[in-house]
Each structure stands twice: as C-alpha cells, then as structure tokens.
Amino acid sequence: MMYIESVLALAERFSSLFGYNDPRNAFVLIDDLHSAGRISGARRIPIAELTVNGLRTVGTRRLQVTSSVTRYRRELKYLASMI
C-alpha cells in the first residue's frame, strides 16, 4: 500500500505529464504474477500458454505454474482492454 501511495503522490506531483485530469486514472492495479511471471519472462512463453502445474527451470530454480495463472490471464486481458 505504501508503494502505491508513493507512486500516486509522484504522479500527482507531475500531473501535467499525464493525459488525464486525475493522474490516478492512468494506473491499473493487477496482482504480482509470481512464478508464472518469472517463467513467462525468462522462457519467453506467453502467460496464456502456461499450463497449470507445469514445471519450468528458471536459472537454477524449478518453478511451478499454480492455478493462479487463470486469474492472471483475466487481469492481463482487462489490462489490455484499458489500452
């Protein structure tokens, strides 16, 4: 919450850089993508193509895609609709 508050304070300070009357309207909050995001970024696999319970190695760590990936897909779809 502190992070979000500091980002919004910074946005209000430089509000002239935003195309909105209220710079808070320029932000969309989504969950942290956890291991699904790490796997997607490191292996260049779109989140939409990750399978639940799939295991991937990223660096020296074995990461598993949890069922939360379905929620992340919805959130990313919503984020894309905002653009």
N, CA, C and O atoms as a Tinker XYZ file with bonds, in Angstrom:
   332  protein
     1  N      0.823000   -1.186000    0.000000    73     2
     2  CA     0.000000    0.000000    0.000000    64     1     3
     3  C      0.873000    1.258000    0.000000    63     2     4     5
     4  O      0.550000    2.244000   -0.663000    81     3
     5  N      1.978000    1.217000    0.746000    73     3     6
     6  CA     2.884000    2.371000    0.771000    64     5     7
     7  C      3.454000    2.640000   -0.616000    63     6     8     9
     8  O      3.599000    3.795000   -1.017000    81     7
     9  N      3.773000    1.592000   -1.337000    73     7    10
    10  CA     4.317000    1.743000   -2.689000    64     9    11
    11  C      3.304000    2.445000   -3.581000    63    10    12    13
    12  O      3.655000    3.378000   -4.303000    81    11
    13  N      2.062000    2.008000   -3.536000    73    11    14
    14  CA     1.015000    2.599000   -4.364000    64    13    15
    15  C      0.811000    4.064000   -4.001000    63    14    16    17
    16  O      0.676000    4.917000   -4.879000    81    15
    17  N      0.791000    4.350000   -2.703000    73    15    18
    18  CA     0.628000    5.735000   -2.261000    64    17    19
    19  C      1.774000    6.616000   -2.739000    63    18    20    21
    20  O      1.545000    7.760000   -3.134000    81    19
    21  N      3.001000    6.106000   -2.711000    73    19    22
    22  CA     4.142000    6.919000   -3.167000    64    21    23
    23  C      4.104000    7.112000   -4.681000    63    22    24    25
    24  O      4.484000    8.176000   -5.170000    81    23
    25  N      3.658000    6.114000   -5.428000    73    23    26
    26  CA     3.525000    6.254000   -6.884000    64    25    27
    27  C      2.459000    7.297000   -7.208000    63    26    28    29
    28  O      2.661000    8.143000   -8.079000    81    27
    29  N      1.330000    7.239000   -6.512000    73    27    30
    30  CA     0.266000    8.211000   -6.767000    64    29    31
    31  C      0.695000    9.626000   -6.390000    63    30    32    33
    32  O      0.348000   10.581000   -7.085000    81    31
    33  N      1.441000    9.770000   -5.307000    73    31    34
    34  CA     1.943000   11.091000   -4.915000    64    33    35
    35  C      2.881000   11.637000   -5.987000    63    34    36    37
    36  O      2.824000   12.820000   -6.325000    81    35
    37  N      3.729000   10.790000   -6.509000    73    35    38
    38  CA     4.646000   11.197000   -7.577000    64    37    39
    39  C      3.870000   11.575000   -8.844000    63    38    40    41
    40  O      4.201000   12.556000   -9.509000    81    39
    41  N      2.849000   10.801000   -9.169000    73    39    42
    42  CA     2.022000   11.094000  -10.341000    64    41    43
    43  C      1.297000   12.427000  -10.183000    63    42    44    45
    44  O      1.192000   13.197000  -11.138000    81    43
    45  N      0.803000   12.696000   -8.990000    73    43    46
    46  CA     0.134000   13.978000   -8.750000    64    45    47
    47  C      1.123000   15.136000   -8.834000    63    46    48    49
    48  O      0.773000   16.222000   -9.296000    81    47
    49  N      2.329000   14.911000   -8.399000    73    47    50
    50  CA     3.367000   15.943000   -8.462000    64    49    51
    51  C      3.688000   16.316000   -9.909000    63    50    52    53
    52  O      3.948000   17.480000  -10.213000    81    51
    53  N      3.667000   15.324000  -10.797000    73    51    54
    54  CA     3.963000   15.541000  -12.214000    64    53    55
    55  C      2.709000   15.320000  -13.063000    63    54    56    57
    56  O      2.786000   14.749000  -14.151000    81    55
    57  N      1.574000   15.766000  -12.572000    73    55    58
    58  CA     0.292000   15.510000  -13.236000    64    57    59
    59  C      0.220000   16.072000  -14.653000    63    58    60    61
    60  O     -0.566000   15.587000  -15.467000    81    59
    61  N      1.020000   17.077000  -14.956000    73    59    62
    62  CA     0.992000   17.656000  -16.302000    64    61    63
    63  C      1.521000   16.680000  -17.369000    63    62    64    65
    64  O      1.305000   16.887000  -18.563000    81    63
    65  N      2.211000   15.622000  -16.932000    73    63    66
    66  CA     2.746000   14.636000  -17.866000    64    65    67
    67  C      1.712000   13.592000  -18.285000    63    66    68    69
    68  O      1.966000   12.790000  -19.184000    81    67
    69  N      0.557000   13.600000  -17.639000    73    67    70
    70  CA    -0.482000   12.608000  -17.914000    64    69    71
    71  C     -1.578000   13.216000  -18.772000    63    70    72    73
    72  O     -1.832000   14.419000  -18.711000    81    71
    73  N     -2.213000   12.394000  -19.556000    73    71    74
    74  CA    -3.300000   12.839000  -20.413000    64    73    75
    75  C     -4.651000   12.773000  -19.728000    63    74    76    77
    76  O     -5.682000   12.732000  -20.399000    81    75
    77  N     -4.664000   12.761000  -18.413000    73    75    78
    78  CA    -5.896000   12.688000  -17.632000    64    77    79
    79  C     -5.944000   13.877000  -16.684000    63    78    80    81
    80  O     -4.908000   14.365000  -16.231000    81    79
    81  N     -7.150000   14.338000  -16.389000    73    79    82
    82  CA    -7.285000   15.388000  -15.378000    64    81    83
    83  C     -6.835000   14.878000  -14.016000    63    82    84    85
    84  O     -6.220000   15.605000  -13.236000    81    83
    85  N     -7.148000   13.632000  -13.748000    73    83    86
    86  CA    -6.747000   12.993000  -12.494000    64    85    87
    87  C     -5.745000   11.884000  -12.838000    63    86    88    89
    88  O     -6.138000   10.857000  -13.392000    81    87
    89  N     -4.455000   12.074000  -12.520000    73    87    90
    90  CA    -3.447000   11.073000  -12.906000    64    89    91
    91  C     -3.697000    9.687000  -12.324000    63    90    92    93
    92  O     -3.137000    8.711000  -12.823000    81    91
    93  N     -4.520000    9.570000  -11.283000    73    91    94
    94  CA    -4.827000    8.244000  -10.732000    64    93    95
    95  C     -5.532000    7.371000  -11.758000    63    94    96    97
    96  O     -5.492000    6.144000  -11.668000    81    95
    97  N     -6.181000    8.004000  -12.737000    73    95    98
    98  CA    -6.877000    7.249000  -13.787000    64    97    99
    99  C     -5.917000    6.627000  -14.795000    63    98   100   101
   100  O     -6.349000    5.879000  -15.671000    81    99
   101  N     -4.635000    6.920000  -14.688000    73    99   102
   102  CA    -3.640000    6.382000  -15.620000    64   101   103
   103  C     -3.052000    5.059000  -15.139000    63   102   104   105
   104  O     -2.195000    4.488000  -15.813000    81   103
   105  N     -3.493000    4.568000  -13.995000    73   103   106
   106  CA    -2.930000    3.350000  -13.418000    64   105   107
   107  C     -3.979000    2.256000  -13.337000    63   106   108   109
   108  O     -5.145000    2.512000  -13.034000    81   107
   109  N     -3.547000    1.034000  -13.612000    73   107   110
   110  CA    -4.392000   -0.148000  -13.451000    64   109   111
   111  C     -3.631000   -1.099000  -12.542000    63   110   112   113
   112  O     -2.505000   -1.490000  -12.849000    81   111
   113  N     -4.240000   -1.472000  -11.427000    73   111   114
   114  CA    -3.586000   -2.372000  -10.472000    64   113   115
   115  C     -3.893000   -3.819000  -10.831000    63   114   116   117
   116  O     -5.044000   -4.184000  -11.073000    81   115
   117  N     -2.852000   -4.633000  -10.861000    73   115   118
   118  CA    -3.014000   -6.066000  -11.067000    64   117   119
   119  C     -2.144000   -6.784000  -10.031000    63   118   120   121
   120  O     -1.245000   -6.190000   -9.435000    81   119
   121  N     -2.426000   -8.058000   -9.834000    73   119   122
   122  CA    -1.647000   -8.862000   -8.884000    64   121   123
   123  C     -0.227000   -9.073000   -9.381000    63   122   124   125
   124  O      0.054000   -8.977000  -10.575000    81   123
   125  N      0.655000   -9.359000   -8.445000    73   123   126
   126  CA     2.008000   -9.785000   -8.788000    64   125   127
   127  C      1.880000  -11.157000   -9.440000    63   126   128   129
   128  O      1.149000  -12.012000   -8.941000    81   127
   129  N      2.574000  -11.373000  -10.535000    73   127   130
   130  CA     2.413000  -12.605000  -11.308000    64   129   131
   131  C      3.232000  -13.780000  -10.769000    63   130   132   133
   132  O      3.173000  -14.876000  -11.327000    81   131
   133  N      3.983000  -13.571000   -9.711000    73   131   134
   134  CA     4.759000  -14.617000   -9.037000    64   133   135
   135  C      5.538000  -15.487000  -10.020000    63   134   136   137
   136  O      6.145000  -14.974000  -10.960000    81   135
   137  N      5.520000  -16.799000   -9.804000    73   135   138
   138  CA     6.353000  -17.682000  -10.627000    64   137   139
   139  C      5.882000  -17.716000  -12.076000    63   138   140   141
   140  O      6.695000  -17.918000  -12.979000    81   139
   141  N      4.587000  -17.522000  -12.317000    73   139   142
   142  CA     4.099000  -17.510000  -13.704000    64   141   143
   143  C      4.758000  -16.366000  -14.475000    63   142   144   145
   144  O      5.140000  -16.538000  -15.633000    81   143
   145  N      4.890000  -15.225000  -13.853000    73   143   146
   146  CA     5.537000  -14.087000  -14.498000    64   145   147
   147  C      7.018000  -14.313000  -14.717000    63   146   148   149
   148  O      7.566000  -13.929000  -15.751000    81   147
   149  N      7.666000  -14.935000  -13.746000    73   147   150
   150  CA     9.098000  -15.241000  -13.885000    64   149   151
   151  C      9.334000  -16.237000  -15.007000    63   150   152   153
   152  O     10.258000  -16.079000  -15.804000    81   151
   153  N      8.498000  -17.260000  -15.065000    73   151   154
   154  CA     8.629000  -18.272000  -16.118000    64   153   155
   155  C      8.361000  -17.628000  -17.477000    63   154   156   157
   156  O      9.129000  -17.810000  -18.421000    81   155
   157  N      7.276000  -16.882000  -17.567000    73   155   158
   158  CA     6.899000  -16.245000  -18.821000    64   157   159
   159  C      8.009000  -15.331000  -19.335000    63   158   160   161
   160  O      8.360000  -15.378000  -20.514000    81   159
   161  N      8.553000  -14.511000  -18.462000    73   159   162
   162  CA     9.593000  -13.584000  -18.875000    64   161   163
   163  C     10.903000  -14.261000  -19.238000    63   162   164   165
   164  O     11.522000  -13.936000  -20.251000    81   163
   165  N     11.316000  -15.198000  -18.409000    73   163   166
   166  CA    12.618000  -15.855000  -18.622000    64   165   167
   167  C     12.600000  -16.809000  -19.809000    63   166   168   169
   168  O     13.588000  -16.916000  -20.535000    81   167
   169  N     11.493000  -17.496000  -20.006000    73   167   170
   170  CA    11.422000  -18.510000  -21.067000    64   169   171
   171  C     10.716000  -18.003000  -22.323000    63   170   172   173
   172  O     10.584000  -18.730000  -23.308000    81   171
   173  N     10.264000  -16.753000  -22.278000    73   171   174
   174  CA     9.556000  -16.136000  -23.414000    64   173   175
   175  C      8.325000  -16.944000  -23.823000    63   174   176   177
   176  O      8.083000  -17.189000  -25.005000    81   175
   177  N      7.565000  -17.345000  -22.822000    73   175   178
   178  CA     6.317000  -18.086000  -23.044000    64   177   179
   179  C      5.181000  -17.176000  -22.599000    63   178   180   181
   180  O      5.161000  -16.756000  -21.442000    81   179
   181  N      4.235000  -16.856000  -23.478000    73   179   182
   182  CA     3.108000  -16.022000  -23.047000    64   181   183
   183  C      2.359000  -16.668000  -21.884000    63   182   184   185
   184  O      2.211000  -17.889000  -21.839000    81   183
   185  N      1.896000  -15.863000  -20.961000    73   183   186
   186  CA     1.157000  -16.386000  -19.805000    64   185   187
   187  C     -0.049000  -17.192000  -20.270000    63   186   188   189
   188  O     -0.422000  -18.173000  -19.626000    81   187
   189  N     -0.655000  -16.795000  -21.366000    73   187   190
   190  CA    -1.814000  -17.525000  -21.897000    64   189   191
   191  C     -1.469000  -18.957000  -22.295000    63   190   192   193
   192  O     -2.360000  -19.802000  -22.386000    81   191
   193  N     -0.193000  -19.240000  -22.532000    73   191   194
   194  CA     0.211000  -20.585000  -22.963000    64   193   195
   195  C      0.784000  -21.435000  -21.830000    63   194   196   197
   196  O      1.129000  -22.595000  -22.053000    81   195
   197  N      0.890000  -20.891000  -20.638000    73   195   198
   198  CA     1.384000  -21.675000  -19.498000    64   197   199
   199  C      0.296000  -22.624000  -19.021000    63   198   200   201
   200  O     -0.879000  -22.260000  -18.984000    81   199
   201  N      0.684000  -23.838000  -18.658000    73   199   202
   202  CA    -0.281000  -24.813000  -18.159000    64   201   203
   203  C     -0.154000  -24.924000  -16.641000    63   202   204   205
   204  O      0.942000  -24.897000  -16.082000    81   203
   205  N     -1.307000  -25.049000  -15.999000    73   203   206
   206  CA    -1.340000  -25.191000  -14.546000    64   205   207
   207  C     -0.575000  -26.449000  -14.156000    63   206   208   209
   208  O     -0.720000  -27.496000  -14.787000    81   207
   209  N      0.228000  -26.341000  -13.126000    73   207   210
   210  CA     1.091000  -27.396000  -12.585000    64   209   211
   211  C      2.298000  -27.690000  -13.462000    63   210   212   213
   212  O      3.078000  -28.593000  -13.160000    81   211
   213  N      2.459000  -26.940000  -14.542000    73   211   214
   214  CA     3.642000  -27.128000  -15.371000    64   213   215
   215  C      4.893000  -26.681000  -14.625000    63   214   216   217
   216  O      4.881000  -25.657000  -13.941000    81   215
   217  N      5.953000  -27.437000  -14.756000    73   215   218
   218  CA     7.229000  -27.103000  -14.107000    64   217   219
   219  C      8.214000  -26.599000  -15.145000    63   218   220   221
   220  O      8.317000  -27.154000  -16.238000    81   219
   221  N      8.932000  -25.552000  -14.799000    73   219   222
   222  CA     9.959000  -24.988000  -15.677000    64   221   223
   223  C     11.160000  -24.608000  -14.834000    63   222   224   225
   224  O     11.024000  -24.252000  -13.663000    81   223
   225  N     12.331000  -24.686000  -15.432000    73   223   226
   226  CA    13.544000  -24.262000  -14.757000    64   225   227
   227  C     13.863000  -22.844000  -15.203000    63   226   228   229
   228  O     13.918000  -22.547000  -16.396000    81   227
   229  N     14.073000  -21.978000  -14.220000    73   227   230
   230  CA    14.485000  -20.599000  -14.469000    64   229   231
   231  C     15.754000  -20.394000  -13.668000    63   230   232   233
   232  O     15.731000  -20.380000  -12.437000    81   231
   233  N     16.862000  -20.234000  -14.375000    73   231   234
   234  CA    18.148000  -20.168000  -13.685000    64   233   235
   235  C     18.434000  -21.513000  -13.052000    63   234   236   237
   236  O     18.514000  -22.530000  -13.740000    81   235
   237  N     18.589000  -21.513000  -11.740000    73   235   238
   238  CA    18.835000  -22.769000  -11.024000    64   237   239
   239  C     17.605000  -23.243000  -10.258000    63   238   240   241
   240  O     17.673000  -24.224000   -9.517000    81   239
   241  N     16.492000  -22.557000  -10.431000    73   239   242
   242  CA    15.289000  -22.882000   -9.662000    64   241   243
   243  C     14.241000  -23.564000  -10.519000    63   242   244   245
   244  O     14.054000  -23.217000  -11.685000    81   243
   245  N     13.558000  -24.541000   -9.931000    73   243   246
   246  CA    12.432000  -25.230000  -10.566000    64   245   247
   247  C     11.175000  -24.520000  -10.085000    63   246   248   249
   248  O     10.890000  -24.499000   -8.887000    81   247
   249  N     10.425000  -23.940000  -11.013000    73   247   250
   250  CA     9.219000  -23.198000  -10.657000    64   249   251
   251  C      7.989000  -23.901000  -11.217000    63   250   252   253
   252  O      8.030000  -24.510000  -12.286000    81   251
   253  N      6.896000  -23.801000  -10.468000    73   251   254
   254  CA     5.650000  -24.431000  -10.887000    64   253   255
   255  C      4.607000  -23.355000  -11.164000    63   254   256   257
   256  O      4.515000  -22.364000  -10.439000    81   255
   257  N      3.835000  -23.557000  -12.206000    73   255   258
   258  CA     2.724000  -22.671000  -12.533000    64   257   259
   259  C      1.534000  -23.109000  -11.690000    63   258   260   261
   260  O      1.063000  -24.239000  -11.814000    81   259
   261  N      1.047000  -22.218000  -10.835000    73   259   262
   262  CA    -0.095000  -22.552000   -9.972000    64   261   263
   263  C     -1.406000  -22.192000  -10.661000    63   262   264   265
   264  O     -1.410000  -21.576000  -11.727000    81   263
   265  N     -2.515000  -22.581000  -10.044000    73   263   266
   266  CA    -3.834000  -22.284000  -10.614000    64   265   267
   267  C     -4.113000  -20.786000  -10.661000    63   266   268   269
   268  O     -5.061000  -20.360000  -11.321000    81   267
   269  N     -3.312000  -19.986000   -9.977000    73   267   270
   270  CA    -3.477000  -18.532000  -10.012000    64   269   271
   271  C     -3.271000  -17.974000  -11.408000    63   270   272   273
   272  O     -3.692000  -16.852000  -11.689000    81   271
   273  N     -2.632000  -18.735000  -12.289000    73   271   274
   274  CA    -2.377000  -18.256000  -13.647000    64   273   275
   275  C     -3.688000  -17.917000  -14.359000    63   274   276   277
   276  O     -3.699000  -17.041000  -15.224000    81   275
   277  N     -4.781000  -18.581000  -14.021000    73   275   278
   278  CA    -6.062000  -18.260000  -14.662000    64   277   279
   279  C     -6.523000  -16.859000  -14.260000    63   278   280   281
   280  O     -7.073000  -16.129000  -15.084000    81   279
   281  N     -6.306000  -16.482000  -13.007000    73   279   282
   282  CA    -6.638000  -15.131000  -12.551000    64   281   283
   283  C     -5.734000  -14.107000  -13.236000    63   282   284   285
   284  O     -6.200000  -13.038000  -13.631000    81   283
   285  N     -4.460000  -14.422000  -13.379000    73   283   286
   286  CA    -3.526000  -13.511000  -14.043000    64   285   287
   287  C     -3.943000  -13.280000  -15.494000    63   286   288   289
   288  O     -3.838000  -12.163000  -16.002000    81   287
   289  N     -4.413000  -14.328000  -16.156000    73   287   290
   290  CA    -4.865000  -14.189000  -17.545000    64   289   291
   291  C     -6.020000  -13.194000  -17.632000    63   290   292   293
   292  O     -6.045000  -12.332000  -18.510000    81   291
   293  N     -6.983000  -13.327000  -16.705000    73   291   294
   294  CA    -8.118000  -12.391000  -16.690000    64   293   295
   295  C     -7.649000  -10.962000  -16.449000    63   294   296   297
   296  O     -8.104000  -10.030000  -17.112000    81   295
   297  N     -6.735000  -10.798000  -15.496000    73   295   298
   298  CA    -6.247000   -9.459000  -15.176000    64   297   299
   299  C     -5.486000   -8.850000  -16.352000    63   298   300   301
   300  O     -5.634000   -7.661000  -16.634000    81   299
   301  N     -4.682000   -9.645000  -17.033000    73   299   302
   302  CA    -3.942000   -9.130000  -18.179000    64   301   303
   303  C     -4.878000   -8.795000  -19.339000    63   302   304   305
   304  O     -4.637000   -7.843000  -20.080000    81   303
   305  N     -5.946000   -9.581000  -19.492000    73   303   306
   306  CA    -6.944000   -9.286000  -20.528000    64   305   307
   307  C     -7.622000   -7.952000  -20.205000    63   306   308   309
   308  O     -7.832000   -7.126000  -21.094000    81   307
   309  N     -7.960000   -7.748000  -18.938000    73   307   310
   310  CA    -8.551000   -6.479000  -18.516000    64   309   311
   311  C     -7.574000   -5.329000  -18.750000    63   310   312   313
   312  O     -7.966000   -4.273000  -19.247000    81   311
   313  N     -6.313000   -5.528000  -18.397000    73   311   314
   314  CA    -5.284000   -4.503000  -18.600000    64   313   315
   315  C     -5.179000   -4.139000  -20.083000    63   314   316   317
   316  O     -5.108000   -2.960000  -20.432000    81   315
   317  N     -5.171000   -5.135000  -20.939000    73   315   318
   318  CA    -5.084000   -4.880000  -22.380000    64   317   319
   319  C     -6.306000   -4.125000  -22.878000    63   318   320   321
   320  O     -6.191000   -3.300000  -23.784000    81   319
   321  N     -7.469000   -4.390000  -22.305000    73   319   322
   322  CA    -8.688000   -3.680000  -22.728000    64   321   323
   323  C     -8.660000   -2.205000  -22.334000    63   322   324   325
   324  O     -9.384000   -1.392000  -22.907000    81   323
   325  N     -7.827000   -1.863000  -21.361000    73   323   326
   326  CA    -7.740000   -0.477000  -20.896000    64   325   327
   327  C     -6.858000    0.373000  -21.814000    63   326   328   329
   328  O     -6.889000    1.602000  -21.749000    81   327
   329  N     -6.083000   -0.280000  -22.659000    73   327   330
   330  CA    -5.150000    0.464000  -23.530000    64   329   331
   331  C     -5.882000    1.032000  -24.728000    63   330   332
   332  O     -5.271000    1.687000  -25.572000    81   331
